[in-house]
Structures are given as structure tokens and as C-alpha cells.
Amino acid sequence: MTTNRMAHDVAIVAMGCTPFRDHWNSSADDLLVDAVGDCMTALPGLSLDDIDAFWVGTQGTGLSGQVLARPLRLVGKPVTRVENYCATGSESFRNAVFGVASGAYDIVMATGVEKLKDSSQSGLSANLPPADGTDVDWTAPAGFSLLSPAYQAAHGVGERDMRSTLTHVAVKNHANGALNKRAQFQKAVTAEVVERSPRIAGQLGVMDCSGVSDGAAAAVIVRAEDAHKYTDRPVYLRGMSFVAGSGAGLASTGYDFTTFPEVVTAAAQAYEQAGVTDPATQISLAEVHDCFTPTEVVLMEDLGFSERGKAWRDILDGRYDLDGALPVNTDGGLKSFGHPIGATGLRMMFECFTQLRGEAGERQVAGARLAVAQNLGGQPGSSVAFVAVLGSEL
């Protein structure tokens, strides 16, 4: 499979993000207007009329580009709606990037939004198409709970060590979220609170699961050569890949629930484009899809940050803490920031953008030069995966 660089390098010149939380008094329209407004304030003298094309990612909040065109009162503009499970926000970004990289447009906007909290359902909602009855019927917590015992068995990790590892992920991400005014949960938690939380599935308790929230995010993207027309601190896309799995893992005896093969492939392609040969030492920080605590453990190995079978030890040693060698989920991640499906991928980009520009305040990673944003959708054995490498320099 080819991993060619795009015809034109691209840069992010502005981003906006709403707080992710229970927005009972705000509609999806309101959230999009807020995120886009936040984004455009960084581009004085520019209006939405100057944007050539728009993308909006949402899983269940709307069915067409009018999800964005209506609240922004866009007239005569191409607006495309995309959806790709929990990687929907990343899909919006990816397609917007291609719009600029192809030369079709000069300046574009990617957005993502989801309204989950005042729907008629609890948890992550989805309108699934009719099936033939052979699909595996399970919940997301149940599916991802299989990662922990599989990891233990494959690498000889004891029950107490695995529980401590999952707990450390939760405690770390809540500590980071406590420093973030946009996070859904802005309170640090103790290991005792995590481990005493009500059980949901397998080893997973409530505190092992990401938050369900409302929110929106937006990004303005241009060709790299034009970036300094809009900002003196652009963030450049160094590499990007997306892989949709075939779903064969769920029907194969060869899949052991200790890896996301789609992430491994996407990461390898993005790293090759970016010239990253040793992600464990070259990457300054990473935003990863910690939908459940064991997911983050597995992802540390799939992304090449830890050796196989060693992520649990690296986590307990503090390697991925805010003051560690490679901080992960510096904004709190899905665990603390929340997870409005269509906005999550762009929220990851927002944190990388903020960190690479040196604007993260108490969460700032010193000397940040390269960041990874990794977004996942679906379930173990049947997932889609996005990986991007962003840099403060091209």
C-alpha cells in the first residue's frame, strides 16, 4: 500500500473547541456556531465568506451538509457531511485536508459536532442499518473489556498489576482534565475512587469508561506555503493515514484482543510520511482514543511508544504522565474531556494544535515539536483507525 505525501503540504492556521459537557440549554446549532466562532476569532479580517469549502462530522446529529450550512447561514458553499464511527471528527479533518492538498480549494474548514445528552437514549447512540442476524451483539464496554484479560494472558501480567495499570490511566487522565477548563470532568480522582466505582463489564468499572457529552470543534486548513498569511504560528500536518478494518477479527481465531491491527497499519503509514523512525523518542506528546482504560494500554504498543508487553510497566513508571517522557492525553482524553462522537477527533487536533503553539498553560509540554493524534472507531476486531502526525515545523 502506498504512503505517498500529498501534492501540497497543508497547515492548520486556526482552531476552536467548545467545552465538552452536558449542554442542556444549547442545541447542536449553538455548539457549531460557538466552535466556529472560537476558530474565526484567531483570523481577524477573515469571514466565513472567505472559506472555500466546509466539512462537518456527525454520527447522529444530522443527515446532510445542512447540519452546518443552516446554523452558519452559508450560501453557495460546498458543505459535506461525513461519518465514520467514533473517528468521525478525524474523517472531517482528513477530507478537508484533501480538499486543500488537491489544489481544489485554498482555504477550508473542518468541523465536528454531537448532541448526546438530551437524546432519548443513554450512552453512545447510533442508527444501525438492518443486518442478517450474524453480527456480534455486544455493548462497547463489553467488547473493550476483553482487552484486559487478553493482555494479561499474552504477557503474563498479574491481576493486581493490570488493575493498577488501568487505574493509573484513569487517575492520570482525570488529573490532566482537572487542568483543562474545557473538559467535562475537571476534578482529579484517587485510585480508590476508580477501583471502587460500580462494575460495568469484566474488569471495567464506571471510572474506566469515557464520558458521554455534547460538544463541537473546528479547524481552518490551508496550504503550507500560505500559512503565514494567516498566522505566525501554524501547525503543519506531517503525516496522516486512515484504515478501515474488514471486521474479520471477530470471525477469526487468529485475533487475540491484544492489538488494533488498523492502528498499527495507520501509524506505520503516518510515521513514514512524517519521517518518524522511532516514535518512542521522536514524539513529544500524543492524544489517543482512551474510550476505556485498557484501550490506552494497548494503544501505547500499537503506536510504537512501548515495546510489546511492556506498556503496563511504562504506564506505572509514569512514562505517559504529564511530566513523563511522552505525555499522553494531556487535555484529559476521552476519559476526562468527554466524547461527543463527531467532535472527538477534532478535539484531539485542538489539543495538539494548542500544545505545539505553546498555549496549553499548566498542561504545556516543554519544547513540544511533534504530536500524534490517534482516533479509533468500532470495536476490537472490527475497527477503523486514524493517525496523524502534527508538527510545529514542516
SEFILUM-663490 format. One line per 5 residues: number of its first residue (from 1); their letters; for each residue z, y, x of C-alpha. Coordinates in nm, 2 decimals, padded with zeros to 4 digits, m for minus. Each point is the difference from the previous one (the first is absolute). Example, Ala and Ser with C-alpha at 12.3 -4.5 7.8 and 13.67 -1.06 7.14 Angstrom:
SEFILUM-663490
1) AS) 00.78 m00.45 01.23 | m00.07 00.34 00.14
This chain:
SEFILUM-663490
1) MTTNR) 00.00 00.00 00.00 | m00.09 00.34 00.13 | 00.26 00.27 00.07 | m00.24 00.29 00.07 | 00.13 00.35 00.02
6) MAHDV) m00.13 00.23 m00.28 | m00.30 00.22 00.05 | 00.23 00.30 00.00 | 00.36 00.02 00.10 | 00.23 00.15 m00.26
11) AIVAM) 00.32 00.19 m00.02 | 00.27 00.07 m00.26 | 00.06 00.38 m00.02 | 00.25 00.02 m00.28 | 00.22 m00.23 m00.21
16) GCTPF) 00.23 00.03 m00.30 | 00.25 m00.23 m00.16 | 00.24 00.03 m00.29 | 00.35 m00.15 00.01 | m00.01 m00.36 m00.11
21) RDHWN) 00.25 m00.06 m00.28 | 00.06 m00.01 m00.37 | m00.22 00.29 m00.12 | 00.09 m00.03 m00.37 | m00.10 00.35 m00.07
26) SSADD) m00.33 00.00 00.19 | m00.33 m00.17 m00.10 | m00.25 m00.15 00.24 | m00.20 00.32 m00.04 | 00.30 00.20 00.11
31) LLVDA) 00.06 m00.22 00.31 | m00.36 00.03 00.11 | 00.00 00.37 m00.04 | 00.32 00.02 00.20 | m00.13 m00.22 00.28
36) VGDCM) m00.34 00.17 00.02 | 00.17 00.34 m00.01 | 00.23 m00.10 00.28 | m00.30 m00.11 00.20 | m00.21 00.31 m00.06
41) TALPG) 00.28 00.24 00.10 | m00.07 m00.10 00.36 | m00.36 00.12 m00.03 | 00.02 00.37 m00.08 | m00.32 00.15 m00.12
46) LSLDD) m00.13 m00.34 m00.12 | m00.02 m00.10 m00.36 | m00.09 m00.33 m00.18 | m00.35 00.14 m00.05 | m00.04 m00.04 00.38
51) IDAFW) 00.07 m00.37 m00.02 | m00.32 m00.20 m00.02 | 00.13 m00.32 m00.15 | 00.32 m00.16 m00.12 | 00.15 m00.35 m00.02
56) VGTQG) 00.30 m00.11 m00.20 | 00.19 m00.32 00.03 | 00.20 m00.14 m00.29 | 00.06 m00.35 m00.12 | 00.10 00.06 m00.36
61) TGLSG) 00.03 00.37 m00.07 | m00.36 00.06 m00.08 | m00.35 m00.16 m00.02 | m00.24 00.26 00.15 | m00.04 00.29 00.23
66) QVLAR) 00.11 00.22 m00.29 | 00.36 m00.10 00.09 | m00.04 00.27 00.27 | m00.28 00.22 m00.14 | 00.19 00.08 m00.32
71) PLRLV) 00.32 00.14 00.15 | m00.18 00.18 00.28 | m00.27 00.14 m00.24 | m00.27 m00.12 00.24 | m00.35 00.09 m00.11
76) GKPVT) m00.32 m00.14 00.15 | 00.19 m00.21 00.26 | m00.03 m00.37 00.08 | 00.34 m00.16 m00.07 | 00.04 m00.38 00.06
81) RVENY) 00.29 m00.21 m00.12 | 00.09 m00.31 00.21 | 00.25 m00.28 m00.03 | 00.10 m00.28 00.25 | 00.35 m00.13 m00.09
86) CATGS) 00.28 00.18 00.18 | m00.25 00.11 00.27 | m00.16 00.23 m00.25 | 00.10 00.32 00.17 | m00.15 m00.12 00.32
91) ESFRN) m00.32 m00.09 m00.18 | m00.03 00.35 m00.12 | 00.05 00.13 00.36 | m00.25 m00.26 00.14 | m00.28 00.09 m00.24
96) AVFGV) 00.06 00.37 00.05 | m00.03 m00.05 00.37 | m00.33 m00.18 m00.04 | m00.13 00.29 m00.21 | 00.05 00.24 00.30
101) ASGAY) m00.08 m00.25 00.28 | m00.33 m00.08 m00.16 | m00.11 00.37 00.01 | m00.03 00.01 m00.38 | 00.29 00.26 m00.03
106) DIVMA) 00.16 00.26 00.22 | 00.35 00.01 m00.15 | 00.15 m00.25 m00.25 | 00.34 m00.07 m00.16 | 00.17 m00.34 m00.05
111) TGVEK) 00.28 m00.02 m00.26 | 00.22 m00.27 m00.15 | 00.24 00.00 m00.29 | 00.20 m00.23 m00.22 | 00.23 00.04 m00.29
116) LKDSS) 00.22 m00.31 m00.04 | 00.34 00.11 m00.11 | m00.06 00.10 m00.37 | m00.25 m00.28 m00.07 | 00.08 m00.28 m00.25
121) QSGLS) 00.06 m00.24 00.29 | 00.25 m00.04 00.28 | m00.11 m00.06 00.36 | m00.36 00.03 00.12 | m00.24 m00.01 m00.29
126) ANLPP) m00.35 m00.14 00.00 | m00.27 m00.07 m00.25 | m00.11 m00.34 00.11 | m00.34 m00.14 m00.11 | m00.03 m00.33 m00.19
131) ADGTD) 00.02 m00.30 00.22 | m00.07 m00.37 m00.03 | 00.37 m00.10 00.02 | m00.01 m00.12 00.36 | 00.16 00.31 00.15
136) VDWTA) 00.34 m00.03 00.16 | 00.25 00.16 m00.25 | 00.28 00.17 00.19 | 00.17 00.33 00.05 | m00.04 00.21 00.31
141) PAGFS) 00.36 m00.05 00.11 | m00.04 m00.38 m00.05 | m00.32 00.00 00.21 | 00.13 00.21 00.28 | 00.33 m00.19 00.00
146) LLSPA) m00.18 m00.29 00.15 | m00.05 00.18 00.33 | 00.36 m00.02 00.11 | 00.06 m00.38 m00.02 | m00.35 m00.06 00.15
151) YQAAH) 00.07 00.23 00.29 | 00.34 m00.17 00.06 | m00.16 m00.34 00.00 | m00.29 00.10 00.23 | 00.21 00.18 00.26
156) GVGER) 00.34 m00.17 m00.02 | 00.19 00.30 m00.13 | 00.34 m00.07 m00.16 | 00.09 00.11 m00.35 | 00.25 00.26 00.12
161) DMRST) m00.24 00.15 00.25 | m00.27 00.02 m00.26 | 00.23 00.17 m00.25 | 00.11 00.25 00.27 | m00.36 00.07 00.08
166) LTHVA) m00.10 00.08 m00.36 | 00.32 00.20 m00.04 | m00.08 00.21 00.31 | m00.35 00.08 m00.14 | 00.15 00.13 m00.32
171) VKNHA) 00.28 00.19 00.17 | m00.24 00.16 00.25 | m00.25 00.11 m00.27 | 00.26 00.15 m00.22 | 00.15 00.18 00.30
176) NGALN) m00.35 00.15 00.06 | m00.04 00.08 m00.36 | 00.33 00.19 m00.01 | m00.16 00.25 00.24 | m00.30 00.05 m00.23
181) KRAQF) 00.01 00.24 m00.29 | m00.31 m00.16 m00.16 | 00.15 m00.35 00.00 | 00.10 m00.17 m00.33 | 00.33 m00.12 00.16
186) QKAVT) 00.16 00.25 00.23 | 00.32 m00.18 00.07 | 00.09 m00.23 00.29 | 00.13 m00.34 m00.09 | 00.22 m00.25 00.18
191) AEVVE) m00.07 m00.36 00.08 | 00.27 m00.10 m00.25 | m00.18 00.18 m00.28 | m00.33 m00.17 00.09 | 00.15 m00.35 00.02
196) RSPRI) 00.20 00.03 m00.32 | m00.28 00.13 m00.21 | m00.10 m00.22 m00.30 | m00.24 m00.28 00.09 | m00.36 00.03 m00.11
201) AGQLG) m00.19 m00.29 00.15 | 00.08 m00.24 00.28 | 00.19 00.19 00.27 | m00.11 00.33 m00.14 | 00.25 00.23 m00.17
206) VMDCS) m00.07 00.33 m00.17 | 00.05 00.18 00.33 | m00.27 m00.21 00.16 | m00.26 00.14 m00.24 | m00.19 00.33 00.01
211) GVSDG) 00.05 00.27 m00.26 | m00.22 00.05 m00.30 | m00.09 00.37 m00.04 | m00.24 00.27 m00.11 | m00.19 00.21 00.25
216) AAAAV) m00.32 00.14 00.14 | m00.15 00.09 00.34 | m00.31 00.16 00.13 | m00.20 00.05 00.32 | m00.29 00.23 00.11
221) IVRAE) m00.24 m00.16 00.24 | m00.28 00.15 00.21 | m00.21 m00.10 00.30 | 00.20 00.02 00.32 | m00.23 00.26 00.15
226) DAHKY) 00.08 00.23 m00.28 | 00.38 m00.06 m00.01 | 00.10 00.31 00.18 | m00.17 00.22 m00.25 | 00.28 m00.09 m00.24
231) TDRPV) 00.31 m00.07 00.21 | 00.12 00.02 00.36 | 00.17 m00.34 m00.04 | m00.24 m00.25 m00.15 | 00.08 m00.37 00.00
236) YLRGM) m00.28 m00.23 00.10 | m00.10 m00.34 m00.14 | m00.03 m00.22 00.30 | m00.06 m00.33 m00.17 | 00.00 m00.15 m00.35
241) SFVAG) m00.06 m00.33 m00.16 | 00.04 m00.16 m00.34 | m00.01 m00.38 m00.07 | 00.00 m00.17 m00.34 | 00.13 m00.36 00.02
246) SGAGL) m00.18 m00.28 m00.18 | 00.33 m00.12 m00.16 | m00.05 m00.34 00.16 | 00.34 00.01 00.15 | 00.16 m00.09 m00.33
251) ASTGY) m00.21 m00.31 m00.03 | 00.01 m00.10 00.36 | 00.26 m00.23 00.16 | m00.07 00.19 00.33 | 00.16 00.32 m00.12
256) DFTTF) 00.37 00.01 00.10 | 00.12 00.35 m00.13 | 00.09 00.13 00.35 | m00.30 00.24 00.02 | m00.25 00.21 m00.19
261) PEVVT) m00.33 m00.10 00.16 | m00.17 00.30 m00.16 | 00.24 00.23 00.18 | m00.07 m00.17 00.33 | m00.37 00.04 m00.04
266) AAAQA) 00.02 00.36 m00.12 | 00.23 00.10 00.29 | m00.22 m00.16 00.26 | m00.30 00.19 m00.13 | 00.18 00.33 m00.02
271) YEQAG) 00.15 m00.04 00.34 | m00.34 m00.08 00.15 | m00.15 00.32 m00.15 | 00.30 00.20 00.13 | 00.00 m00.15 00.35
276) VTDPA) 00.35 m00.14 m00.05 | 00.05 m00.30 00.22 | 00.38 m00.03 m00.02 | 00.13 00.13 m00.33 | 00.36 m00.09 00.09
281) TQISL) 00.00 00.27 00.28 | m00.28 00.24 m00.11 | 00.10 00.07 m00.36 | 00.26 00.28 m00.04 | 00.10 m00.08 m00.36
286) AEVHD) m00.11 m00.20 m00.30 | 00.01 00.01 m00.38 | m00.02 m00.35 m00.14 | 00.00 m00.16 m00.35 | 00.36 m00.10 m00.03
291) CFTPT) m00.02 m00.10 m00.37 | 00.27 m00.25 00.08 | 00.22 m00.03 00.31 | m00.16 m00.32 00.13 | m00.34 00.16 m00.02
296) EVVLM) 00.09 00.25 00.27 | 00.12 m00.29 00.22 | m00.33 m00.18 m00.02 | m00.20 00.32 00.04 | 00.16 00.08 00.33
301) EDLGF) m00.16 m00.32 00.14 | m00.33 00.04 m00.19 | m00.05 00.35 00.14 | 00.08 m00.11 00.35 | 00.32 00.19 00.04
306) SERGK) 00.21 m00.32 00.06 | m00.09 m00.34 00.14 | m00.03 m00.28 m00.25 | 00.35 m00.12 m00.10 | 00.17 00.30 00.17
311) AWRDI) m00.01 00.27 m00.26 | 00.33 m00.09 m00.15 | 00.17 00.05 00.34 | m00.19 00.33 00.07 | 00.12 00.13 m00.34
316) LDGRY) 00.36 m00.09 00.06 | m00.03 00.16 00.35 | m00.10 00.33 m00.16 | m00.35 00.01 00.14 | m00.14 00.13 m00.33
321) DLDGA) 00.29 00.24 m00.08 | m00.07 00.38 m00.01 | 00.14 00.02 00.36 | m00.16 m00.32 00.11 | m00.30 m00.07 00.22
326) LPVNT) m00.24 m00.02 m00.30 | 00.14 00.17 m00.32 | m00.12 m00.17 m00.32 | 00.00 00.16 m00.34 | 00.15 00.33 00.12
331) DGGLK) m00.03 00.15 m00.35 | 00.19 m00.29 m00.16 | m00.30 m00.21 m00.08 | m00.06 m00.16 m00.35 | 00.36 m00.11 00.02
336) SFGHP) 00.15 00.35 m00.02 | m00.29 00.23 m00.06 | m00.12 m00.19 m00.30 | m00.33 m00.17 m00.11 | m00.23 00.17 m00.25
341) IGATG) m00.29 m00.23 00.06 | m00.29 00.24 00.01 | 00.18 00.25 00.23 | 00.18 m00.23 00.25 | m00.29 m00.04 00.25
346) LRMMF) m00.04 00.38 00.02 | 00.38 00.05 00.02 | m00.02 m00.21 00.32 | m00.27 00.22 00.13 | 00.21 00.30 m00.09
351) ECFTQ) 00.29 m00.11 00.22 | m00.23 m00.09 00.29 | m00.17 00.34 m00.04 | 00.34 00.18 m00.01 | 00.13 m00.19 00.31
356) LRGEA) m00.32 00.05 00.21 | 00.02 00.38 m00.08 | 00.37 00.01 00.11 | 00.11 00.11 m00.35 | 00.24 m00.29 m00.09
361) GERQV) 00.33 00.18 00.07 | 00.29 m00.23 00.04 | m00.23 m00.30 m00.02 | m00.23 00.13 00.27 | m00.11 m00.26 00.26
366) AGARL) m00.01 00.17 00.33 | m00.35 00.02 00.17 | m00.17 m00.18 m00.29 | m00.37 m00.05 00.09 | m00.13 m00.31 m00.19
371) AVAQN) 00.12 m00.12 m00.34 | m00.09 m00.30 m00.21 | m00.02 00.00 m00.38 | m00.01 m00.36 m00.14 | m00.03 m00.05 m00.38
376) LGGQP) 00.00 m00.34 m00.18 | m00.09 m00.11 m00.35 | 00.02 m00.33 m00.18 | 00.23 m00.28 00.11 | 00.05 m00.24 00.29
381) GSSVA) m00.31 m00.22 00.02 | m00.21 00.23 m00.21 | 00.02 00.36 00.12 | m00.20 00.30 00.10 | 00.09 00.20 00.31
386) FVAVL) m00.07 00.34 00.15 | 00.08 00.11 00.35 | m00.07 00.34 00.15 | 00.08 00.15 00.34 | 00.05 00.38 00.00
391) GSEL) 00.03 00.23 00.30 | 00.10 00.35 00.09 | m00.31 m00.01 00.24 | m00.34 m00.15 m00.06
